[in-house]
Amino acid sequence: METDETPRVLPFQLQFDKPVASQIKIAEWNPEKDLLAMVTEDSKILLHRFNWQRLWTIFPGRCITSLCWRPDGKAIAVGLEDGTISLHDVENGKLLRSLKSHTVAVVSLNWEEDGQVIKDDSVNNSTYEDRTSRFFPPAPRIPRMPGLAPGDTGFMDDSDDSFRELSNSSYQRFNILCSGDKDGSICFSIFGIFPIGKINIHNLSIPTPFATEPATCRLSHASISKVALSKDLCHLIVMCSGELNHDEVESAERQLGMHGCHCLRLDTSIFWKRKNELHQVAQQASNIEDLIEVIRASLSVMSKQWSDAMHTFREKFDSLSSLIIDHGLDSSPQEEFLSLLGGARTSPPVHQFLVNSLGESGVKRVSKVVCGAGKELQHVVLDHLQPAAEIIGFRMGELRGLSRWRTRFQGIGLDETLINNATEKSGILLVQVERFMRVLSSVVQQFLYDQDPVKPFLELSEVDIEPDMETLQRVKELVHFGGFSDCDFLRRTLAEEFKQMESSFKEAFLMPFTTISRKMLCKDVLPLFALPSSSASVSVSVPISVTYYKDASTSVSSYLTHEHGFIDYISFQIPGDSSSNIANCIGISRRFMHSLSNSSIEESASLEAVLLSVPDGYHCVDLSLYKEGQIVLLLNESTSASECSGESCMMIVQADDLPFVSIPRSGCINTWNLDQLKDSVTHLRLENEKVRNIPHSVAAPLAVGASRGVACVFAARKRALVYILDEDEDDVSDGE
């Protein structure tokens, strides 16, 4: 091994060496490769510039298990141990949205946008104008609970436009956030905020495409390692460990199944084929869900404000009832006050109450509290609840129009009947809001003791509100002229109406979710290497990298032939305790998602792979695909001494120079595909490759940014080393 004193052995320029406060377990460069997001062992998120200037640090309060960037670099998705996915604003780290898509730890996140760039704008229908802005002012924000400082509720400040920008999908390229958890569930969200599908790899019927007779197999005890959508959104590659068995094998023989690491290819072409339709639906539905949260918070704030006002009122007036009983009278407090207002003689309990308990100042205070609460509720309705309800009605009208275009939108599950029902519910809510405003106006003008007309509207009351018969009859007559088919809405409270509207929305949006989920099928499986049976119930963690590169032979103008637009590269380390004969090697396969493109087995030989033997005395810590056809390897020296005493190196391997071998596909799953390469292993040599020695032991992760040719390595003693990978890259100041 050569030393750092020889210039030609220094292909990587060390940009700087910086201390880190805690060990880093996750690190990802943004798409522009000038920001680095890192997660520490104690689950803090750090954001640094390329020059290592720290922008912010946040602590979600729960264990972080995965992280990825939105394709435009404006938001970060963070997977948590409890199954939550949180989206954070890159500008300040603030929480933008939380999605509870999973019930267990989210172990892999991948956020991809439509990679098809179409030069002819007349063909590009993927950008839509949101017509809502033509007719409405900006959408209302969530009201702040009185008495709380900004940020105490977790809502965005009034001056912060991050949340609105996140939700504004009108001018975003269509993108999908894909997340996988440790129990095998994979969820899909459009723009990262609108759930559109969910599958579980245990429930997939996995075909054996090259079998002489049709056969399927299934995975059991499987755990996901990585999920990766292709750039055209047509394929999903899933790296997982588990046991693969034929469906028809009897239970007594299932112990003969293949336990190891497998690669699945799922057909997600529905995202590409229906991206225009899905874009339009997600644009409306995601904004509707935002507005639903505004209404929910408005009802909560109004209920709290009114409850506080009534508590003050009861504190002053509850003693009157006790005084009436103590004096042996049969009248009610309301009758006593009406008698007083009518000029009758003041009864002893009322006189005692007015003189001793209430007083002039008490009357003024109670009147101010009750009337003030009524006015505050009016402001919440006018500034938040009513505008949100009006915009929801408009957006549901847009969806209603789309649902009638059956040839385009029925295929993605936009059901006209369910959308019509949800549209009617949004209209009924508007009527209920107007009705509630009339009640508030009466309260501000006059408030009667022992009568609370506001409270029933803000609670999920089991007692129906009885409208007058004449009004009810008119509502029924309006059905014949296009009125609401639900004539009982006048008997319901505002809170109950909101609950019914929300339920109708969930039912309407569940149909596209279910429809898309059913259309994502497993098309192929690639058994990679065996694992010891003792690890059957344990998640195996090995360095894995999946990347898609543009196929240079594909013309941009032929964008409809999306099947051949990209080439997949899958790199992974075969662990030293693997039960196969290729332990401690690095496997690289390519064209897995094209191996079924041709109709016959003879023609389907496009799957290629190569095995790289790690140099003696080293083991692979992490790896990453870099630019087109290059792989960056991070190797540690194998030593029995202290972890900090060893050395390491970083190596770039040119994939085009590697002797890839075609892998014949077999219909029998009891064959580890890479075992076919054990006689043609390529041995890596430190003196022949592009290598940089590192005088410290290193640890995962290896963060590589391809566009700027930069790599961040986390060494022992809590150091972060940033290297420029290409000799011809421009030098960047480390900006202390």
matplotlib code that plots the C-alpha trace (Angstrom):
import matplotlib.pyplot as plt

x = [0.0, 1.4, 1.6, 0.0, 3.5, 3.1, 1.0, -0.3, -1.9, -4.0, -6.8, -9.1, -8.5, -9.2, -11.4, -11.5, -11.5, -14.1, -15.1, -18.7, -20.3, -21.9, -21.5, -23.4, -25.7, -27.4, -26.1, -27.6, -26.6, -29.4, -30.0, -27.8, -25.1, -24.4, -26.3, -25.7, -28.4, -27.1, -28.7, -26.8, -26.9, -29.1, -31.5, -30.8, -31.0, -28.1, -28.1, -24.7, -23.6, -20.8, -18.3, -19.5, -21.5, -24.3, -27.7, -29.9, -30.3, -33.6, -34.6, -37.9, -38.0, -38.2, -35.6, -34.9, -34.5, -34.3, -34.0, -34.3, -34.6, -37.5, -36.4, -36.4, -34.4, -36.9, -38.0, -36.6, -38.6, -37.6, -38.7, -39.2, -39.2, -42.9, -43.9, -44.3, -42.9, -42.3, -41.6, -39.3, -38.6, -35.0, -34.9, -35.4, -36.1, -39.7, -42.1, -44.4, -46.4, -46.6, -47.9, -48.7, -48.4, -46.8, -47.1, -43.4, -40.0, -39.6, -36.3, -36.1, -37.3, -37.0, -38.5, -38.5, -40.0, -41.0, -37.7, -39.2, -38.2, -40.4, -39.1, -42.4, -44.5, -47.6, -47.3, -46.5, -49.7, -48.0, -48.2, -51.6, -52.9, -54.7, -57.9, -58.8, -56.6, -58.8, -61.8, -60.5, -57.9, -55.0, -56.3, -56.8, -54.3, -54.9, -56.1, -53.9, -55.2, -55.6, -53.0, -50.3, -47.1, -46.3, -45.0, -46.5, -49.2, -46.9, -48.6, -46.7, -46.5, -48.7, -45.6, -44.3, -45.2, -43.4, -46.5, -48.4, -45.4, -45.2, -48.9, -48.8, -48.4, -49.6, -46.2, -44.3, -43.2, -45.1, -43.3, -43.8, -42.5, -41.9, -41.4, -40.7, -40.9, -39.3, -42.5, -42.5, -45.1, -44.4, -46.4, -46.6, -47.5, -47.9, -45.9, -45.1, -48.5, -51.3, -51.3, -52.0, -51.1, -49.8, -48.6, -46.9, -44.2, -45.5, -48.8, -47.2, -47.6, -44.1, -43.9, -41.1, -41.1, -38.8, -40.4, -41.6, -45.0, -46.7, -45.6, -45.5, -43.7, -44.0, -41.8, -42.0, -40.2, -39.1, -37.6, -37.0, -33.5, -34.0, -36.7, -35.9, -38.2, -37.0, -36.6, -39.6, -41.7, -42.4, -40.5, -39.8, -36.8, -37.0, -34.0, -35.1, -34.1, -36.4, -37.4, -38.6, -40.9, -43.0, -46.7, -47.5, -44.9, -46.5, -45.9, -43.7, -41.4, -41.3, -38.2, -36.3, -37.1, -34.3, -33.4, -31.3, -31.2, -33.5, -34.3, -37.9, -39.1, -42.5, -44.5, -45.5, -46.1, -49.5, -47.7, -46.3, -49.3, -51.7, -49.5, -51.6, -54.8, -53.1, -51.5, -54.8, -56.5, -53.7, -53.5, -57.2, -57.3, -54.1, -55.3, -58.7, -57.0, -55.1, -58.4, -60.0, -57.3, -58.1, -61.8, -60.9, -58.6, -61.2, -63.9, -61.4, -60.4, -64.0, -65.0, -62.1, -63.0, -66.7, -66.0, -63.8, -66.4, -69.1, -66.9, -66.6, -70.3, -71.1, -68.6, -70.7, -74.2, -74.2, -74.6, -78.0, -79.6, -78.4, -79.8, -83.2, -83.3, -82.1, -85.0, -87.5, -88.7, -89.9, -89.0, -86.0, -83.1, -84.4, -87.9, -86.5, -84.5, -87.5, -89.5, -86.9, -86.7, -90.5, -90.5, -91.6, -90.4, -86.9, -87.0, -84.7, -82.4, -82.0, -81.4, -78.7, -77.1, -76.9, -75.6, -73.2, -72.2, -72.3, -72.1, -72.0, -68.4, -69.3, -72.2, -70.0, -67.3, -69.6, -71.3, -67.9, -66.7, -69.8, -70.1, -66.4, -66.3, -69.2, -67.3, -64.1, -66.0, -67.3, -63.8, -62.7, -65.6, -65.0, -61.2, -60.7, -63.7, -65.9, -63.2, -61.9, -65.4, -65.9, -62.6, -63.3, -66.7, -64.9, -62.2, -64.8, -66.6, -63.4, -63.1, -66.7, -66.0, -63.0, -65.0, -67.4, -64.6, -64.9, -62.5, -59.6, -60.4, -62.4, -59.2, -57.6, -60.6, -62.2, -65.8, -68.5, -71.0, -68.6, -67.4, -71.0, -71.8, -68.7, -69.5, -73.0, -71.6, -69.3, -72.3, -74.2, -71.3, -71.5, -75.2, -74.4, -71.7, -74.1, -76.6, -74.0, -73.2, -76.8, -76.7, -73.5, -75.1, -78.0, -75.7, -73.7, -76.9, -78.7, -77.8, -80.3, -79.4, -79.5, -79.7, -76.6, -77.4, -73.7, -72.4, -74.6, -73.2, -69.6, -70.0, -70.8, -74.2, -76.5, -79.5, -80.9, -81.6, -85.3, -85.9, -89.4, -91.6, -92.1, -88.3, -88.0, -90.8, -89.2, -85.9, -87.7, -89.4, -86.0, -84.8, -86.9, -85.1, -81.6, -81.3, -79.6, -80.8, -80.0, -82.9, -82.0, -79.0, -80.9, -81.2, -77.4, -74.9, -71.9, -69.4, -71.5, -71.8, -68.0, -67.6, -69.9, -68.1, -64.7, -66.0, -67.3, -64.0, -62.1, -64.4, -64.1, -60.2, -59.9, -61.1, -58.1, -55.8, -57.2, -57.3, -53.7, -52.6, -54.2, -52.4, -48.9, -47.8, -44.5, -43.0, -39.7, -37.5, -33.7, -32.3, -28.9, -27.1, -27.9, -27.9, -27.5, -30.8, -30.1, -30.8, -34.2, -36.0, -33.3, -33.0, -29.7, -27.9, -25.5, -24.2, -26.6, -26.9, -29.5, -29.3, -30.8, -28.8, -30.1, -29.6, -27.5, -29.1, -32.5, -33.7, -35.4, -38.1, -39.2, -40.4, -43.3, -41.0, -40.3, -39.4, -35.8, -35.2, -33.0, -30.6, -30.6, -27.4, -27.6, -24.6, -24.4, -21.9, -22.1, -21.5, -18.7, -21.1, -23.0, -23.5, -22.6, -19.1, -18.9, -18.6, -16.9, -17.4, -19.2, -21.9, -23.0, -25.9, -27.5, -30.5, -32.5, -35.7, -35.1, -34.6, -38.2, -38.4, -38.2, -40.6, -38.3, -35.8, -33.1, -33.6, -33.9, -30.2, -29.8, -29.3, -25.6, -23.6, -20.1, -18.5, -15.6, -13.4, -12.4, -8.6, -7.1, -7.0, -10.0, -13.8, -16.4, -18.0, -20.2, -20.6, -22.4, -23.0, -21.4, -22.1, -22.6, -21.0, -18.8, -18.9, -17.3, -16.2, -15.3, -13.0, -11.7, -8.6, -9.5, -7.7, -8.2, -6.9, -8.9, -11.3, -9.6, -6.2, -6.9, -6.6, -9.1, -9.3, -11.8, -11.8, -13.6, -14.2, -15.2, -18.1, -17.7, -14.2, -15.6, -16.1, -19.9, -21.2, -24.7, -26.8, -29.1, -32.4, -33.9, -37.5, -36.3, -36.0, -33.7, -30.8, -28.7, -28.0, -24.7, -23.3, -22.9, -20.1, -18.0, -15.5, -15.1, -14.6, -12.7, -10.1, -9.7, -6.2, -5.3, -2.4, -4.5, -7.6, -8.3, -7.6, -7.2, -5.8, -7.4, -5.3, -8.3, -10.8, -14.1, -17.8, -20.9, -22.6, -20.7, -22.4, -21.6, -22.8, -22.4, -23.1, -20.4, -18.1, -18.0, -17.9, -18.2, -16.5, -17.1, -13.9, -13.1, -12.7, -15.8, -14.4, -16.0, -13.8, -15.0, -13.2, -13.4, -13.6, -12.6, -9.3, -10.7, -13.4, -13.2, -11.9, -14.4, -13.4, -14.0, -15.2, -14.4]
y = [0.0, 3.4, 6.3, 9.8, 11.2, 10.1, 12.7, 10.3, 8.1, 11.1, 11.2, 12.6, 16.1, 16.4, 19.5, 19.7, 17.7, 18.7, 17.5, 16.2, 16.3, 12.8, 9.7, 10.1, 7.2, 8.7, 11.2, 12.4, 15.2, 17.3, 17.1, 20.1, 18.5, 21.7, 20.8, 17.7, 16.4, 14.2, 12.2, 11.5, 8.5, 10.4, 11.2, 14.9, 16.2, 18.5, 20.5, 21.7, 23.6, 22.2, 24.4, 22.8, 25.9, 24.5, 25.9, 24.3, 21.4, 19.9, 17.0, 15.3, 13.5, 10.0, 7.6, 8.4, 5.4, 6.9, 10.2, 11.5, 14.8, 16.0, 16.1, 19.9, 20.1, 22.2, 19.6, 16.6, 13.5, 11.8, 8.2, 7.5, 4.3, 4.6, 4.5, 8.3, 10.2, 13.9, 16.5, 19.4, 22.7, 23.0, 26.8, 26.4, 22.8, 23.5, 20.6, 20.9, 17.7, 14.4, 11.2, 8.1, 5.7, 2.8, 1.2, 0.1, 1.7, 3.3, 1.8, 3.2, 6.3, 7.2, 10.4, 10.5, 12.8, 12.1, 11.9, 12.2, 15.7, 16.5, 19.4, 20.0, 22.0, 21.2, 17.6, 18.3, 18.0, 17.5, 21.1, 22.5, 25.8, 25.8, 27.8, 28.3, 31.5, 33.1, 33.1, 33.0, 34.8, 32.7, 29.7, 30.5, 29.3, 27.2, 29.5, 29.7, 28.6, 31.6, 31.9, 30.0, 31.5, 30.9, 27.4, 26.0, 24.2, 22.9, 25.1, 27.4, 31.1, 33.5, 35.0, 31.6, 30.5, 27.2, 25.1, 26.8, 26.3, 22.6, 22.1, 24.1, 21.3, 23.2, 23.9, 20.9, 18.1, 14.9, 13.1, 10.1, 9.5, 5.8, 4.4, 0.9, -0.4, -3.3, -5.4, -5.4, -2.7, -0.1, 3.1, 5.7, 9.4, 11.9, 15.0, 13.4, 14.5, 12.6, 8.8, 6.9, 3.2, 0.6, -3.0, -5.6, -7.8, -10.8, -10.6, -10.4, -13.3, -13.5, -15.1, -17.3, -15.9, -18.4, -21.5, -24.1, -24.1, -21.1, -21.0, -18.4, -18.0, -15.9, -14.3, -15.0, -13.5, -10.8, -7.4, -4.6, -3.1, -0.6, 0.7, 2.6, 3.9, 4.3, 7.7, 7.1, 5.9, 2.6, 0.2, -0.2, -2.3, -3.7, -5.2, -7.5, -10.5, -13.3, -16.8, -17.5, -20.5, -21.9, -21.4, -25.1, -26.5, -28.3, -26.9, -29.8, -29.0, -25.2, -25.6, -26.1, -22.5, -20.1, -17.8, -15.0, -11.6, -11.1, -8.4, -7.8, -5.8, -4.3, -2.8, 0.7, 1.9, 3.1, 6.2, 6.9, 6.0, 8.0, 10.7, 13.5, 12.2, 11.4, 14.9, 16.6, 14.5, 14.8, 18.6, 19.0, 16.3, 17.4, 21.0, 19.8, 17.8, 20.9, 22.9, 20.1, 20.6, 24.3, 23.6, 21.0, 23.5, 26.2, 24.1, 23.2, 26.8, 28.0, 25.2, 26.2, 29.9, 29.4, 26.8, 29.3, 32.0, 29.7, 28.7, 32.4, 32.8, 29.7, 30.8, 33.9, 32.6, 29.1, 30.4, 31.9, 28.4, 27.5, 30.7, 30.0, 26.5, 27.8, 30.3, 27.6, 29.0, 26.9, 29.3, 28.9, 31.5, 32.5, 33.2, 35.3, 37.4, 37.9, 38.9, 41.5, 42.8, 43.1, 45.5, 43.1, 43.2, 41.7, 38.3, 37.8, 35.4, 37.6, 40.6, 38.7, 37.5, 40.9, 42.6, 40.0, 37.7, 39.5, 43.3, 45.9, 45.0, 41.3, 42.1, 44.1, 41.4, 38.6, 40.6, 41.4, 37.8, 36.3, 39.0, 39.0, 35.3, 35.5, 38.1, 36.1, 33.1, 35.3, 36.3, 32.6, 31.7, 34.7, 34.4, 30.7, 28.3, 29.9, 30.6, 27.0, 25.6, 27.7, 26.7, 23.0, 23.3, 24.8, 22.1, 19.3, 20.8, 20.5, 16.9, 16.3, 17.5, 15.1, 12.2, 12.5, 12.0, 8.3, 7.2, 8.9, 9.0, 5.9, 3.8, 5.4, 4.9, 8.4, 7.2, 9.7, 8.6, 9.0, 12.3, 13.6, 12.6, 14.3, 17.4, 17.6, 17.2, 20.2, 22.2, 21.3, 22.3, 25.8, 26.0, 24.9, 27.6, 30.3, 29.0, 29.0, 32.7, 33.6, 31.9, 33.8, 37.1, 36.5, 35.7, 38.9, 40.9, 39.1, 36.2, 34.5, 32.8, 29.0, 28.9, 28.1, 28.0, 27.9, 24.8, 22.2, 23.4, 22.8, 19.3, 16.0, 16.1, 13.1, 15.4, 16.4, 20.1, 20.4, 22.9, 24.3, 22.2, 24.9, 25.2, 21.4, 21.1, 23.7, 21.8, 18.6, 20.5, 21.8, 18.3, 18.3, 21.4, 20.1, 20.7, 18.5, 14.9, 14.7, 16.5, 15.8, 18.1, 20.8, 18.4, 18.0, 20.3, 22.0, 19.6, 16.5, 17.9, 18.3, 14.7, 13.5, 15.5, 14.3, 10.7, 11.2, 12.6, 9.6, 7.2, 9.1, 9.3, 5.7, 4.4, 5.8, 4.5, 1.0, 1.0, 2.0, -0.5, -3.3, -2.3, -2.6, -6.2, -8.0, -9.0, -10.6, -11.9, -12.2, -14.4, -12.9, -14.7, -17.0, -16.0, -18.3, -19.7, -18.3, -14.8, -15.7, -13.4, -10.7, -7.8, -8.1, -4.8, -4.8, -1.9, -1.5, 1.1, 1.2, 3.8, 4.4, 5.9, 7.3, 4.9, 6.8, 4.7, 6.1, 9.1, 11.8, 12.3, 8.6, 9.2, 6.9, 3.9, 4.4, 0.8, 1.4, 5.0, 4.0, 1.3, 0.1, -0.6, -2.6, -2.8, -4.7, -6.3, -10.0, -10.4, -12.4, -14.7, -15.6, -19.3, -19.0, -19.4, -15.8, -14.2, -10.8, -10.0, -7.0, -7.8, -5.5, -6.3, -4.2, -4.3, -6.3, -4.4, -5.1, -8.9, -9.5, -7.1, -9.9, -12.7, -15.7, -17.0, -17.0, -13.3, -12.3, -12.4, -8.7, -9.2, -8.8, -9.1, -9.1, -10.1, -8.0, -9.5, -7.1, -6.8, -9.1, -7.6, -5.2, -5.4, -3.1, -0.6, 1.2, 1.7, 4.1, 4.4, 7.6, 9.3, 7.0, 3.6, 4.3, 2.8, 4.4, 1.8, 2.6, -0.1, -0.6, -2.5, -5.7, -5.7, -7.2, -4.1, -1.1, 0.2, 3.6, 2.2, 0.8, 2.5, 2.7, 3.7, 5.0, 3.5, 4.3, 1.5, 2.1, -0.2, 0.0, -1.6, -4.5, -7.9, -8.1, -11.6, -12.4, -14.3, -16.9, -16.8, -20.1, -20.9, -22.7, -20.4, -22.9, -21.2, -18.4, -16.4, -14.9, -18.4, -18.8, -16.2, -17.7, -19.0, -15.6, -13.3, -10.0, -9.2, -5.5, -4.4, -1.2, -0.4, -0.6, 1.3, 4.9, 4.9, 7.4, 6.2, 7.5, 7.3, 6.5, 3.7, 4.8, 3.9, 4.1, 6.1, 7.1, 10.2, 10.7, 13.6, 12.8, 16.2, 18.0, 15.0, 15.2, 12.5, 12.8, 10.1, 9.8, 8.6, 7.5, 10.0, 11.8, 13.4, 14.2, 14.2, 15.8, 14.9, 16.2, 13.0, 14.3, 15.8, 18.4, 19.6, 23.3, 23.9, 25.0, 27.1, 25.4, 28.7, 28.4]
z = [0.0, -1.0, 1.4, 1.3, 0.3, -3.3, -5.1, -7.8, -5.1, -3.9, -6.5, -3.8, -2.4, 1.3, 1.5, 5.3, 8.5, 11.1, 14.5, 15.1, 18.5, 18.2, 16.1, 12.8, 11.8, 8.7, 6.2, 2.9, 0.5, -1.0, -4.8, -5.4, -3.2, -1.3, 1.9, 4.1, 6.4, 9.2, 12.0, 15.2, 17.4, 19.9, 17.0, 16.4, 12.8, 11.7, 8.5, 7.3, 4.2, 2.1, 3.9, 7.2, 8.4, 10.5, 9.6, 12.3, 14.7, 15.7, 18.0, 17.0, 20.4, 18.9, 17.4, 13.7, 11.5, 7.9, 6.0, 2.5, 0.5, -1.5, -5.2, -5.3, -2.1, -0.2, 2.4, 4.3, 5.0, 8.3, 9.2, 12.9, 15.0, 15.7, 12.0, 11.6, 8.7, 9.4, 6.8, 7.7, 6.1, 4.9, 5.6, 9.4, 10.3, 11.3, 11.1, 8.1, 8.2, 10.0, 8.3, 10.3, 7.4, 9.3, 12.7, 13.1, 12.3, 8.8, 7.7, 4.1, 2.4, -1.3, -2.9, -6.7, -9.2, -12.8, -14.6, -18.1, -19.5, -22.5, -24.6, -26.4, -24.0, -25.9, -24.9, -21.3, -19.3, -15.9, -14.8, -13.7, -12.8, -9.5, -10.4, -6.7, -6.6, -9.3, -7.0, -3.5, -1.4, 0.1, 2.1, 5.8, 8.4, 11.5, 14.3, 17.3, 20.7, 23.0, 25.7, 23.8, 22.4, 18.7, 18.1, 21.3, 19.3, 16.6, 14.0, 11.7, 12.5, 10.5, 8.8, 7.7, 4.2, 4.3, 4.9, 2.1, -0.3, 0.6, -0.1, -3.3, -5.8, -8.8, -10.2, -8.8, -11.1, -10.2, -7.4, -5.1, -1.6, -1.0, 2.5, 3.7, 7.3, 9.1, 8.9, 5.1, 4.4, 1.6, 1.4, -1.4, -1.1, -3.9, -3.1, 0.2, 1.6, -0.1, 0.6, -2.7, -2.0, 0.3, -0.1, 2.0, 0.6, 2.6, 0.7, -2.7, -5.1, -6.6, -10.1, -11.3, -14.9, -16.5, -15.1, -17.6, -15.9, -14.2, -10.6, -7.8, -4.5, -1.4, 1.2, 4.9, 7.9, 5.5, 6.5, 4.1, 3.7, 0.9, -1.5, -4.7, -7.3, -10.9, -12.4, -14.6, -11.6, -13.5, -11.3, -7.6, -6.5, -3.0, -1.2, 1.6, 3.6, 4.3, 3.4, -0.2, -0.7, -3.5, -2.9, -3.7, -1.3, 1.7, 5.2, 6.1, 3.2, 3.8, 5.9, 2.7, 1.6, 0.7, 3.5, 2.4, 0.7, -2.2, -4.7, -5.8, -8.8, -8.5, -11.4, -10.4, -14.0, -12.9, -11.6, -15.0, -17.1, -14.9, -13.6, -15.1, -13.5, -10.1, -10.1, -10.5, -7.8, -5.3, -5.9, -4.9, -2.2, -0.4, -0.1, 1.1, 3.9, 4.9, 5.1, 7.1, 9.7, 9.7, 10.4, 13.1, 14.9, 14.5, 16.3, 19.0, 19.6, 19.7, 22.0, 24.4, 24.3, 24.9, 27.7, 29.5, 29.2, 30.5, 33.4, 34.4, 34.1, 36.2, 38.9, 39.5, 39.0, 40.4, 44.0, 43.1, 42.7, 46.2, 47.7, 46.2, 47.6, 51.0, 51.2, 50.3, 47.0, 44.1, 41.3, 38.9, 38.6, 35.2, 36.6, 39.3, 36.9, 34.6, 37.5, 38.4, 34.9, 34.8, 37.8, 40.5, 44.0, 44.4, 46.3, 49.3, 47.5, 44.5, 46.7, 48.7, 45.5, 43.9, 46.9, 48.4, 45.5, 42.2, 42.6, 39.9, 38.9, 38.6, 36.3, 34.0, 34.0, 33.2, 30.5, 29.0, 29.1, 27.5, 24.8, 24.2, 23.7, 21.2, 19.2, 19.3, 18.0, 15.2, 14.2, 14.2, 11.9, 9.5, 9.4, 9.4, 9.5, 6.8, 4.2, 4.7, 4.2, 1.1, -0.6, 0.3, -1.5, -4.6, -4.7, -4.3, -7.2, -9.2, -8.2, -9.0, -12.6, -12.8, -11.5, -14.4, -16.9, -16.4, -19.2, -17.5, -13.8, -13.1, -13.7, -10.7, -8.4, -8.5, -7.8, -9.0, -6.4, -3.5, -4.8, -5.2, -1.6, -0.3, -2.4, -0.8, 2.7, 2.0, 0.9, 4.0, 6.2, 4.7, 5.6, 9.1, 9.4, 8.3, 10.8, 13.6, 12.8, 13.4, 16.8, 17.7, 16.7, 19.0, 21.9, 21.4, 21.5, 24.3, 26.6, 28.9, 32.1, 32.1, 28.3, 26.2, 22.5, 21.4, 23.3, 21.4, 18.0, 19.1, 20.6, 19.1, 20.9, 21.0, 21.4, 18.0, 17.3, 16.5, 13.6, 13.0, 10.8, 8.2, 7.6, 7.5, 4.9, 2.7, 2.8, 1.6, -1.2, -2.4, -3.1, -6.3, -7.5, -6.9, -3.1, -0.6, -0.6, 3.1, 4.7, 8.3, 8.4, 10.3, 13.2, 13.5, 15.2, 13.5, 15.0, 14.0, 10.4, 10.2, 11.4, 8.7, 6.0, 7.1, 7.0, 3.5, 2.3, 3.8, 2.0, -1.3, -1.1, 0.1, -3.3, -5.3, -2.5, -2.7, -6.5, -7.0, -4.3, -6.2, -9.5, -8.0, -8.6, -8.1, -11.5, -10.7, -7.9, -7.8, -5.0, -4.3, -1.5, 1.4, 5.0, 8.1, 9.3, 12.7, 11.3, 10.1, 12.5, 12.6, 10.2, 8.4, 7.9, 4.9, 2.8, -0.2, -2.9, -5.7, -8.5, -11.9, -14.7, -18.0, -20.8, -23.4, -26.2, -25.5, -27.3, -25.2, -27.9, -27.5, -24.0, -24.4, -24.4, -20.8, -20.2, -21.5, -20.3, -17.3, -16.3, -12.7, -10.8, -7.5, -5.3, -2.1, 0.3, 0.9, 4.6, 6.0, 7.8, 4.7, 4.2, 0.5, -1.0, -1.9, 1.5, 2.0, -1.7, -3.2, -5.8, -8.5, -10.8, -13.6, -15.9, -13.4, -14.3, -18.0, -17.6, -18.5, -21.5, -24.1, -24.6, -24.6, -22.1, -24.8, -25.5, -21.8, -21.0, -20.2, -16.5, -15.7, -12.6, -11.2, -8.0, -6.5, -3.9, -1.1, -0.7, 1.9, 5.3, 4.6, 4.9, 3.3, 5.6, 3.1, -0.6, -2.9, -6.6, -8.0, -11.3, -14.2, -13.9, -10.9, -7.4, -4.3, -1.7, 1.9, 3.3, 6.9, 7.7, 9.5, 12.9, 16.3, 18.0, 19.0, 16.4, 16.4, 15.7, 12.3, 8.9, 6.1, 2.5, -0.1, -3.5, -6.8, -9.2, -12.8, -13.5, -17.3, -16.8, -14.8, -16.5, -16.1, -16.8, -18.1, -15.6, -17.1, -15.4, -14.0, -13.2, -10.1, -7.1, -5.3, -7.1, -5.7, -8.9, -7.8, -6.9, -10.7, -10.5, -7.8, -10.3, -12.0, -9.1, -9.8, -7.2, -6.2, -5.7, -3.9, -6.2, -9.3, -8.3, -7.6, -3.9, -1.0, 2.3, 5.5, 8.6, 10.8, 11.1, 9.6, 10.0, 8.0, 6.5, 3.4, 2.0, -1.7, -3.8, -7.5, -9.1, -7.2, -6.9, -3.1, -0.4, 3.4, 5.5, 9.2, 10.9, 14.4, 17.2, 16.0, 12.8, 9.5, 6.5, 3.2, 0.0, -3.6, -5.6, -9.0, -9.7, -12.1, -9.7, -8.7, -5.3, -2.7, 0.2, 3.5, 5.0, 8.6]

ax = plt.figure().add_subplot(projection="3d")
ax.plot(x, y, z, "-o")
ax.set_aspect("equal")
plt.show()
